Amino acid sequence: MANRSHTAGGTRRIAVSRELAAIPAGDEFLDRDLSWLEFNRRVLHEAMDERTPLLERVRFLGIFSSNLDEFFMKRVAVRRRKTLQDGGAVNDGRGEAARIMESIRGTVIELQRMQAECFACSIRPALARHGVYLLRWEELSAEEQAEAGRFFRASVYPILTPLAVDPGHPFPFISNLSESLGVVLRHPEKEGENLFARIKVPEPLPRWIRLRSAGGDVYRFVSLYDLIRCHLGDLFPQMHIADTMLFRVTRSADLELAGEAGEDLREMVTEELRLRRFAPVIRLEIGPNPSAWIRDFLMRELELESIDVYELTGELDYQDLRPIADLPLPEHRYRPWTPVIPPPLADEGADIFSIIGAGDLLVHHPYESFSASVERFITSAADDPRVLAIKLTLYRTSDESPFIRTLIRAAESGKQVVCVVELKARFDEQRNIMLAHELEKAGVHVVYGVLGLKTHSKTALVVRQEQDGVRCYAHIGTGNYHPHTARLYTDLGLFTCDPDITADLVELFNYLTGRSLKSDYRKLLVAPVNMRQRFVEMIAREAEHARAGRPAGIIAKMNSLEDRKLIRALHDASAAGVKCDLLVRGFCCLMPGIEGVSENIRVTSVIGRFLEHSRVYYFRNGAENPEDGEFYIGSADWMYRNLLWRVEVVVPVQSRPLRQRLWEILHIMLSDTRQAWEMQPDGSYVRRQPVDGTEHKGTHQTLMDLAAQRGREAAGCCEEGAS
């Protein structure tokens, strides 16, 4: 299937690799990993799209690479292990697992070729046109070479440690995702004998070094790799340097210890992290024009096969371009965005509990301020002498998170503070262990949730003594309590003091901290207790409405769609005539538009400035006015792991103004003709085009404009009230 590039005004079609349509997981479902690669293809096209600001295109190259690294560490590692368990080599062509591994490899090679071509033929020349030059050593002036040499001797040479391999020097340990320069050395008196040496490229140093001699507004950079390569004589005096090759290794993160119920979970995760450092290498990336001798040597030492080796035609790691993406050139970036204060919270001096008591509040990040809403809620609870207890689930947060200091302050003031910390949040385990220890030292009750389940819910509960008794306030969201990602990810949060919802949340925390066997909830959908079955029932209910001639419809927004039981329920609803709109940012195992199976299902993916992270579920449920249907938000995607192996929470949004707002958000996304891609029955994606030929400004800009407008209106109301 041909791949046609998309530029402004041209045909924008992402054609999936042949293998994706050829290897469904069964005949009803697409393979999740091949579908994920098509998601990353859409990310790459943000770098290829000339409408994206230049430095943001550079950043998207790095995001694509970062996504791919995590994909290999998590998913390819699992595939590789299963293939080996099938018996035989990874690339012996036997079995379904081996065939999918070949398909993954073919797609990755294609995507990395597209990435290299985009950088070399489009982005790099565009940077040069705007005074940003990424230069080879040979392109430097004599003055610049002298400057670079001085920098090498002062700041690079002292850090480097060349490690030779010979009978007296074993093959060195190579850490995950570290970048290295392999060198073939020959003794001047033993010309026929190759010796291998490895030089680790220093991690603290930028991979592109700015040269100051040019002066002015011109930015001229030389690669750190080139700088090291051109000074190898300083590292190996008197030796003959026969060849060099850049390389990088990826190690598996598919390592989870089988702990016993009585074991200390924190100790077990700490041991898992230690072992992961030495996990098997699953990928070797090598630079252009590689040394065959070094490649074969590394394959033997790292116990790799040819399918594990990726020869790149471009940069070794495009995340190395971060110094370029961070250049102070505002005209080549997205326009700065400052989240607005949610209008109901515009009066910063007002009591937030009184505001929530007056009616439920919905916040939408990053359009609305996380600090002025979620952080304010927790800070107010910590400082309010009438607050008796604060309970919070913590899946991911940042090292400098204000929540940690706030919870500690609350505990030290005598409040009962409970924090459910998920120690096994992938790649954040070390941070969460440290945060848990810090919280425990301050007297916070730290628990690690239910044995065998990850706690992925985004919930906070505040218990407050008021004149008429104890009252509970809640925040239930779709995103983590993470101030940094709250500016980059789109997420929703509901503040409520609805007694049924808060009573459910009290019981949920008892489930997480104690040994509750709670199996039903009043209003919350809780995984793994009742969520999956409730979603299946609601989908089936829409089918019954459609068969009876009543209004029916489903809109579901999530990160990923995999669960086969839910997919089959959607197939049944489609067959009954229910129109199903699925907004799935990432991979999707459902094939839409197939006659007799899914012809009434449309799948849309929105990719752009912000990462679409919110989960919203809508069921019309026979309502004449679609806004009177049922709306839910929460932490769970429709994936097997989320619904059966994680603690997740989804909450109904009951207030009509808030339901109207969710309806508005969903329909802005569904009508997007700038950032939206529509999935085809074969698994490929086509970028949606405006019908009238005019360029739409896209979901994210539309929602920023709406938030700014509402912020101005709220500010005007406040000024009128003050006067």
Number of C-alpha atoms within 10 A of each C-alpha: 9 10 11 12 15 16 13 11 10 10 14 20 18 23 19 22 23 16 18 24 19 13 17 21 13 8 9 15 19 23 23 21 21 27 25 20 23 26 21 21 23 25 20 23 25 23 27 25 18 16 11 20 18 25 24 18 25 27 23 24 28 22 18 24 21 14 14 19 18 15 17 20 20 17 18 23 22 15 20 21 16 14 24 14 12 15 11 13 15 25 18 13 15 14 12 13 20 22 18 21 22 18 19 21 18 15 21 19 15 13 18 22 16 19 25 19 16 21 22 15 10 16 21 17 15 16 19 15 10 14 13 18 19 21 15 13 19 10 11 16 12 10 12 19 17 13 14 23 17 12 15 17 13 11 12 17 16 9 15 14 13 16 17 20 14 11 7 7 10 10 17 12 9 19 17 20 18 14 22 20 20 25 25 20 20 19 14 12 9 9 11 9 11 18 16 20 21 22 19 20 20 17 9 7 12 14 23 21 17 19 19 14 15 13 9 7 9 15 20 21 22 23 18 21 17 15 21 20 18 12 14 18 13 11 15 13 9 11 14 18 18 13 17 22 21 25 27 21 19 23 23 24 28 17 15 14 10 9 13 10 9 6 9 10 16 18 11 17 19 16 13 19 18 11 15 17 15 15 18 19 21 23 27 23 20 27 20 15 12 16 19 11 14 23 19 14 13 18 16 11 10 18 12 18 16 13 17 19 18 18 18 20 18 19 18 19 20 21 19 18 19 17 15 20 21 14 13 10 12 12 10 17 18 13 9 7 11 13 21 21 25 23 19 18 18 17 14 11 7 11 14 18 18 9 15 20 17 11 14 18 23 23 22 25 24 24 27 25 20 27 16 16 25 21 19 15 22 24 19 17 26 26 14 14 14 14 21 19 20 25 23 24 25 26 24 23 20 18 12 11 15 17 20 18 15 18 27 20 19 27 22 15 12 13 24 18 23 24 24 23 24 25 28 22 17 12 12 15 20 17 15 23 18 13 21 24 13 16 21 17 12 15 19 24 17 21 18 21 23 18 12 11 19 21 27 26 28 25 28 25 25 25 21 20 14 11 7 6 7 12 17 25 24 28 23 24 28 29 25 22 25 20 19 14 20 23 20 16 19 21 28 24 25 23 24 24 22 18 13 13 21 24 18 19 27 17 18 20 21 15 17 18 18 13 9 13 10 11 10 14 17 11 15 23 25 27 25 19 19 16 22 21 16 13 17 16 14 18 26 18 18 29 28 19 21 22 16 12 11 15 18 28 24 24 21 22 26 26 20 22 24 20 21 16 15 22 20 17 18 26 27 19 29 27 20 19 22 26 22 26 20 22 29 25 25 24 23 33 24 30 25 25 18 14 11 11 18 25 19 21 24 21 24 26 27 26 23 19 18 17 17 22 23 24 26 28 22 26 24 23 23 20 16 12 9 17 20 17 21 18 23 19 27 29 28 28 24 24 21 16 17 23 22 17 16 21 26 27 26 25 22 19 20 15 13 12 14 18 21 15 14 23 19 14 16 20 13 16 22 21 14 22 22 20 22 24 26 21 23 18 18 19 26 22 24 18 22 19 20 13 8 6 9 10 13 15 12 20 25 24 14 15 18 18 12 13 21 18 13 16 20 15 13 19 16 12 14 14 10 9 8 7 6
